[in-house]
Amino acid sequence: MKPHSDLVGNKEIAPKCCYFVAEPTMKYRVYINMIVWLLVFSSFHTVASAQDEKKASSKIKKASRKVKSSFEKEKDDPYARAEGYFDLGESYYQKGELQKSEDYYKQSKELFEKINHAEGIAKSSRALAKVQEDLNKNKEAVVNYSTALDNTLKTGDALGNTLNENDINRLSKPT
């Protein structure tokens, strides 16, 4: 007989020290601990989601006030309004409301075009293209990436040029 082993009949079995045989109460403790941990982690996720929702709502309110104040001033301020619409587009994009985001980015782009603000046209066109790409409107997205590229060339934004060129090329390739 070998040390640390048992014989059952004439057959040798593995040593008892190699087995982990949990008592039924031990098994239940393990399961209960796993369930508790899952509940704890899921509650953290729920709290984080609620905080994200509050932040997004706060951003929307702030952007809405910016747009509203651009109308209320004695002097009409299309730049502030365009920035406000851009911020609204960004907030709705972060919330996953792509259609609203697209609408606000379009308004922002139109205002920046009216005041001929190349940097604003570039950023609103790029953001608009990204939303349109997410909505599978790739032809429209290419047009807006091209508009963004034209305006980053005017402003000398080398990184913007590269990003817009890459996106145009990526979406223009046949699939």
Backbone as numpy.savetxt, mean C-alpha at the origin, in Angstrom:
# Nx Ny Nz CAx CAy CAz Cx Cy Cz
20.95 -57.85 26.00 20.11 -56.67 26.00 21.00 -55.43 26.00
20.63 -54.47 25.20 21.38 -53.23 25.11 20.90 -52.28 26.20
21.77 -51.41 26.65 21.34 -50.46 27.67 20.29 -49.49 27.12
19.47 -48.98 27.97 18.43 -47.99 27.65 17.44 -48.48 26.60
17.14 -49.73 26.60 16.12 -50.22 25.68 15.26 -51.25 26.39
14.12 -51.52 25.84 13.20 -52.50 26.40 12.96 -53.59 25.38
12.62 -54.73 25.87 12.25 -55.84 25.01 10.76 -56.07 25.13
10.12 -56.16 24.02 8.72 -56.54 24.00 8.70 -57.84 23.24
8.39 -58.87 23.93 8.52 -60.17 23.31 10.00 -60.37 23.02
10.34 -60.66 21.79 11.73 -60.78 21.39 12.21 -59.57 20.61
11.35 -58.59 20.49 11.70 -57.41 19.69 12.20 -56.30 20.60
13.23 -55.66 20.15 13.78 -54.53 20.89 13.09 -53.25 20.41
12.73 -52.39 21.33 12.11 -51.12 20.94 13.02 -49.99 21.38
12.77 -48.82 20.85 13.61 -47.66 21.15 13.54 -47.31 22.63
14.54 -46.66 23.12 14.56 -46.31 24.54 13.44 -45.34 24.89
12.95 -45.44 26.10 11.86 -44.59 26.56 12.27 -43.11 26.57
13.52 -42.86 26.80 13.96 -41.47 26.91 13.82 -40.71 25.59
13.64 -41.37 24.48 13.52 -40.71 23.18 12.09 -40.33 22.85
11.14 -40.79 23.62 9.74 -40.49 23.36 9.32 -39.26 24.13
8.45 -38.48 23.51 7.78 -37.41 24.25 6.31 -37.75 24.21
5.88 -38.29 25.28 4.48 -38.68 25.35 3.81 -37.67 26.27
2.98 -36.85 25.69 2.32 -35.82 26.47 1.06 -36.39 27.09
0.88 -36.01 28.30 -0.36 -36.38 28.95 -1.47 -35.58 28.27
-2.69 -36.06 28.35 -3.79 -35.32 27.72 -3.87 -33.88 28.20
-3.63 -33.64 29.48 -3.71 -32.26 29.97 -2.60 -31.41 29.38
-1.46 -31.99 29.16 -0.33 -31.26 28.56 -0.67 -30.86 27.12
-1.28 -31.78 26.36 -1.68 -31.47 24.99 -2.65 -30.29 24.98
-3.61 -30.31 25.87 -4.59 -29.23 25.90 -3.94 -27.90 26.28
-2.96 -27.94 27.17 -2.26 -26.71 27.53 -1.55 -26.12 26.31
-0.93 -26.98 25.53 -0.24 -26.52 24.32 -1.23 -25.90 23.35
-2.36 -26.56 23.13 -3.38 -26.02 22.23 -3.93 -24.70 22.75
-4.20 -24.65 24.04 -4.73 -23.41 24.63 -3.72 -22.28 24.48
-2.45 -22.56 24.72 -1.42 -21.53 24.55 -1.36 -21.04 23.11
-1.45 -21.95 22.16 -1.42 -21.54 20.75 -2.63 -20.67 20.43
-3.79 -21.03 20.93 -5.00 -20.24 20.67 -4.88 -18.86 21.30
-4.36 -18.81 22.52 -4.18 -17.51 23.18 -3.25 -16.63 22.37
-2.14 -17.17 21.90 -1.19 -16.39 21.10 -1.82 -15.91 19.80
-2.59 -16.76 19.16 -3.27 -16.34 17.94 -4.24 -15.20 18.21
-4.97 -15.29 19.30 -5.90 -14.22 19.65 -5.17 -12.91 19.95
-4.07 -13.02 20.67 -3.28 -11.82 21.00 -2.77 -11.17 19.73
-2.18 -11.95 18.84 -1.64 -11.38 17.60 -2.74 -10.83 16.70
-3.87 -11.50 16.64 -4.96 -10.99 15.80 -5.53 -9.70 16.37
-5.54 -9.55 17.69 -6.04 -8.30 18.28 -5.08 -7.16 17.99
-3.76 -7.42 17.98 -2.81 -6.37 17.60 -3.06 -5.93 16.17
-3.33 -6.89 15.28 -3.59 -6.55 13.88 -4.86 -5.71 13.76
-5.89 -6.06 14.52 -7.14 -5.31 14.49 -6.93 -3.88 14.98
-6.16 -3.71 16.06 -5.87 -2.39 16.58 -5.07 -1.59 15.55
-4.09 -2.22 14.92 -3.28 -1.53 13.90 -4.16 -1.12 12.72
-5.08 -1.99 12.31 -5.98 -1.66 11.19 -6.87 -0.48 11.55
-7.36 -0.46 12.77 -8.21 0.65 13.20 -7.41 1.95 13.23
-6.16 1.87 13.67 -5.31 3.07 13.69 -5.03 3.55 12.27
-4.78 2.63 11.35 -4.55 3.00 9.95 -5.77 3.68 9.37
-6.95 3.17 9.70 -8.20 3.75 9.21 -8.37 5.17 9.76
-8.04 5.37 11.04 -8.14 6.70 11.64 -7.17 7.66 10.95
-5.94 7.18 10.68 -4.95 8.03 10.00 -5.44 8.43 8.62
-5.98 7.45 7.89 -6.47 7.73 6.53 -7.62 8.74 6.58
-8.52 8.57 7.53 -9.64 9.51 7.66 -9.15 10.89 8.02
-8.16 10.95 8.88 -7.58 12.23 9.27 -6.92 12.92 8.07
-6.21 12.14 7.25 -5.56 12.71 6.05 -6.61 13.23 5.07
-7.70 12.51 4.94 -8.77 12.94 4.02 -9.39 14.24 4.52
-9.64 14.34 5.82 -10.20 15.57 6.38 -9.24 16.75 6.17
-7.96 16.51 6.41 -6.96 17.57 6.25 -6.89 18.02 4.79
-6.87 17.08 3.87 -6.81 17.42 2.44 -8.09 18.15 2.00
-9.22 17.72 2.53 -10.49 18.38 2.19 -10.49 19.83 2.68
-9.95 20.05 3.88 -9.85 21.43 4.39 -8.94 22.27 3.50
-7.87 21.65 3.00 -6.93 22.37 2.12 -7.65 22.81 0.84
-8.42 21.92 0.25 -9.17 22.25 -0.97 -10.20 23.34 -0.67
-10.93 23.17 0.44 -11.97 24.13 0.80 -11.35 25.51 1.04
-10.22 25.56 1.73 -9.60 26.86 2.02 -9.08 27.52 0.76
-8.73 26.73 -0.25 -8.24 27.34 -1.50 -9.34 28.09 -2.23
-10.60 27.74 -1.96 -11.74 28.44 -2.55 -12.13 29.66 -1.72
-11.93 29.58 -0.41 -12.41 30.61 0.49 -11.54 31.86 0.53
-10.30 31.74 0.17 -9.41 32.89 0.22 -9.88 33.98 -0.74
-9.51 35.19 -0.42 -9.86 36.31 -1.31 -9.33 36.05 -2.71
-8.13 35.56 -2.74 -7.50 35.26 -4.03 -7.59 33.76 -4.28
-8.17 33.38 -5.38 -8.27 31.96 -5.73 -6.87 31.38 -5.80
-6.65 30.20 -5.15 -5.32 29.60 -5.09 -5.35 28.21 -5.75
-5.17 28.16 -7.08 -5.25 26.86 -7.77 -4.12 25.91 -7.36
-2.96 26.45 -6.97 -1.87 25.56 -6.53 -2.28 24.82 -5.25
-2.82 25.55 -4.27 -3.24 24.91 -3.02 -4.35 23.90 -3.28
-5.27 24.24 -4.18 -6.36 23.33 -4.52 -5.80 22.08 -5.20
-4.86 22.25 -6.11 -4.25 21.10 -6.79 -3.54 20.20 -5.78
-2.84 20.80 -4.83 -2.16 20.01 -3.78 -3.19 19.28 -2.92
-4.30 19.97 -2.62 -5.35 19.34 -1.83 -5.97 18.15 -2.55
-6.24 18.32 -3.84 -6.77 17.20 -4.62 -5.76 16.05 -4.70
-4.48 16.40 -4.83 -3.44 15.37 -4.85 -3.45 14.60 -3.53
-3.51 15.32 -2.41 -3.53 14.67 -1.10 -4.76 13.77 -0.94
-5.90 14.23 -1.45 -7.10 13.39 -1.41 -6.90 12.12 -2.24
-6.32 12.28 -3.43 -6.04 11.11 -4.26 -5.14 10.12 -3.55
-4.12 10.65 -2.89 -3.17 9.80 -2.17 -3.85 9.07 -1.00
-4.69 9.80 -0.27 -5.39 9.20 0.88 -6.34 8.09 0.43
-7.09 8.35 -0.63 -8.01 7.32 -1.12 -7.25 6.13 -1.72
-6.10 6.39 -2.29 -5.28 5.29 -2.82 -4.83 4.39 -1.67
-4.40 5.01 -0.58 -3.96 4.23 0.58 -5.11 3.43 1.20
-6.32 3.94 1.08 -7.49 3.21 1.59 -7.95 2.13 0.62
-7.40 2.11 -0.59 -7.80 1.12 -1.58 -9.00 1.53 -2.41
-9.42 2.79 -2.29 -10.55 3.29 -3.08 -9.99 3.92 -4.36
-9.68 3.04 -5.31 -8.93 3.43 -6.50 -9.70 4.38 -7.41
-11.00 4.20 -7.54 -11.77 5.06 -8.44 -11.78 6.49 -7.93
-12.00 6.66 -6.63 -11.97 8.01 -6.05 -10.57 8.60 -6.19
-9.58 7.78 -5.94 -8.19 8.22 -6.06 -7.91 8.73 -7.47
-8.34 7.96 -8.46 -8.13 8.35 -9.85 -8.81 9.70 -10.13
-10.02 9.87 -9.66 -10.75 11.12 -9.90 -10.02 12.33 -9.31
-9.54 12.19 -8.09 -8.85 13.32 -7.45 -7.49 13.60 -8.10
-6.77 12.55 -8.49 -5.50 12.77 -9.20 -5.74 13.49 -10.53
-6.83 13.14 -11.22 -7.15 13.82 -12.48 -7.40 15.32 -12.24
-8.16 15.63 -11.19 -8.43 17.03 -10.88 -7.14 17.77 -10.54
-6.28 17.11 -9.79 -4.99 17.71 -9.43 -4.16 17.99 -10.68
-4.09 17.01 -11.55 -3.32 17.16 -12.79 -3.86 18.32 -13.63
-5.18 18.40 -13.77 -5.79 19.47 -14.57 -5.44 20.85 -14.02
-5.49 20.99 -12.71 -5.16 22.29 -12.11 -3.68 22.63 -12.28
-2.83 21.64 -12.08 -1.39 21.90 -12.29 -1.12 22.28 -13.75
-1.84 21.66 -14.68 -1.68 22.02 -16.10 -2.15 23.45 -16.36
-3.24 23.86 -15.72 -3.75 25.23 -15.91 -2.74 26.28 -15.46
-2.01 25.97 -14.39 -1.02 26.95 -13.90 0.38 26.65 -14.42
0.47 25.64 -15.30 1.74 25.27 -15.93 2.84 24.99 -14.90
2.53 24.16 -13.93 3.46 23.80 -12.86 4.03 22.41 -13.18
5.21 22.37 -13.80 5.78 21.12 -14.31 5.97 20.06 -13.23
6.45 20.46 -12.07 6.68 19.49 -11.00 5.34 18.87 -10.54
4.33 19.71 -10.42 3.00 19.22 -10.02 2.39 18.32 -11.08
2.56 18.71 -12.34 2.05 17.88 -13.45 2.72 16.52 -13.41
4.04 16.52 -13.19 4.79 15.27 -13.17 4.31 14.36 -12.04
4.20 14.90 -10.83 3.84 14.03 -9.70 2.38 13.56 -9.79
1.47 14.44 -10.23 0.07 14.01 -10.33 -0.13 13.03 -11.49
0.60 13.24 -12.59 0.49 12.32 -13.74 1.03 10.94 -13.37
2.14 10.91 -12.64 2.73 9.63 -12.24 1.80 8.90 -11.28
1.25 9.63 -10.31 0.33 9.00 -9.35 -0.92 8.49 -10.07
-1.43 9.29 -10.98 -2.60 8.90 -11.76 -2.31 7.64 -12.58
-1.14 7.59 -13.20 -0.76 6.41 -13.99 -0.68 5.16 -13.12
-0.16 5.30 -11.92 -0.05 4.15 -11.02 -1.44 3.61 -10.67
-2.37 4.50 -10.36 -3.74 4.08 -10.06 -4.37 3.41 -11.29
-4.18 4.02 -12.45 -4.76 3.45 -13.67 -4.16 2.08 -13.97
-2.90 1.93 -13.68 -2.28 0.61 -13.86 -2.93 -0.40 -12.92
-3.18 0.00 -11.68 -3.85 -0.89 -10.72 -5.28 -1.22 -11.16
-5.89 -0.30 -11.90 -7.24 -0.52 -12.42 -7.23 -1.22 -13.79
-6.06 -1.66 -14.22 -5.87 -2.32 -15.52 -6.22 -1.42 -16.70
-5.99 -0.14 -16.55 -6.17 0.83 -17.63 -4.77 1.17 -18.15
-4.12 0.19 -18.73 -2.71 0.33 -19.07 -2.43 1.36 -20.17
-3.33 1.49 -21.14 -3.12 2.48 -22.20 -3.15 3.89 -21.62
-4.12 4.15 -20.75 -4.20 5.46 -20.09 -2.99 5.68 -19.19
-2.55 4.62 -18.53 -1.39 4.73 -17.65 -0.15 5.12 -18.44
0.05 4.52 -19.61 1.20 4.85 -20.44 1.17 6.33 -20.83
-0.01 6.83 -21.19 -0.16 8.25 -21.56 0.26 9.13 -20.38
-0.17 8.77 -19.18 0.15 9.59 -18.01 1.61 9.44 -17.58
2.18 8.24 -17.72 3.61 8.10 -17.46 4.41 8.96 -18.45
3.94 9.03 -19.70 4.60 9.87 -20.71 4.51 11.35 -20.36
3.34 11.76 -19.89 3.17 13.16 -19.45 4.11 13.45 -18.28
4.19 12.51 -17.36 5.08 12.67 -16.21 6.53 12.77 -16.69
6.90 11.93 -17.65 8.27 11.95 -18.19 8.57 13.31 -18.84
7.65 13.80 -19.65 7.85 15.11 -20.30 8.14 16.19 -19.27
7.44 16.13 -18.16 7.58 17.17 -17.14 8.79 16.95 -16.23
9.18 15.70 -16.00 10.42 15.48 -15.22 11.63 15.88 -16.05
11.52 15.78 -17.37 12.60 16.27 -18.24 12.74 17.80 -18.11
11.59 18.48 -18.00 11.60 19.94 -17.83 12.22 20.36 -16.50
11.93 19.57 -15.45 12.42 19.94 -14.11 13.82 19.41 -13.83
14.32 18.53 -14.68 15.66 17.97 -14.46 15.68 16.86 -13.42
14.57 16.23 -13.19 14.46 15.15 -12.21 14.93 13.84 -12.85
16.21 13.51 -12.67 16.80 12.33 -13.31 16.16 11.03 -12.83
15.90 10.92 -11.53 15.27 9.71 -11.00 13.86 9.55 -11.57
13.11 10.65 -11.60 11.77 10.61 -12.18 11.80 10.20 -13.64
12.79 10.72 -14.38 12.93 10.33 -15.79 13.10 8.82 -15.92
14.00 8.28 -15.13 14.29 6.84 -15.19 13.06 6.02 -14.82
12.40 6.40 -13.74 11.22 5.65 -13.30 10.12 5.67 -14.36
9.86 6.85 -14.91 8.80 6.97 -15.91 9.15 6.21 -17.19
10.40 6.30 -17.62 10.82 5.55 -18.81 10.66 4.05 -18.59
11.07 3.58 -17.43 10.94 2.14 -17.13 9.49 1.70 -17.14
8.61 2.51 -16.54 7.19 2.14 -16.51 6.57 2.16 -17.90
6.95 3.14 -18.71 6.43 3.19 -20.09 6.88 1.95 -20.85
8.16 1.62 -20.74 8.68 0.44 -21.44 8.04 -0.86 -20.94
7.85 -0.96 -19.65 7.27 -2.17 -19.07 5.83 -2.37 -19.56
5.05 -1.28 -19.59 3.65 -1.42 -19.99 3.48 -1.48 -21.49
4.47 -1.01 -22.25 4.37 -1.01 -23.71 4.78 -2.34 -24.32
5.43 -3.19 -23.54 5.83 -4.52 -24.05 4.60 -5.37 -24.28
4.59 -6.10 -25.42 3.45 -7.00 -25.65 3.50 -8.16 -24.65
2.32 -8.56 -24.22 2.27 -9.67 -23.23 1.89 -10.96 -23.88
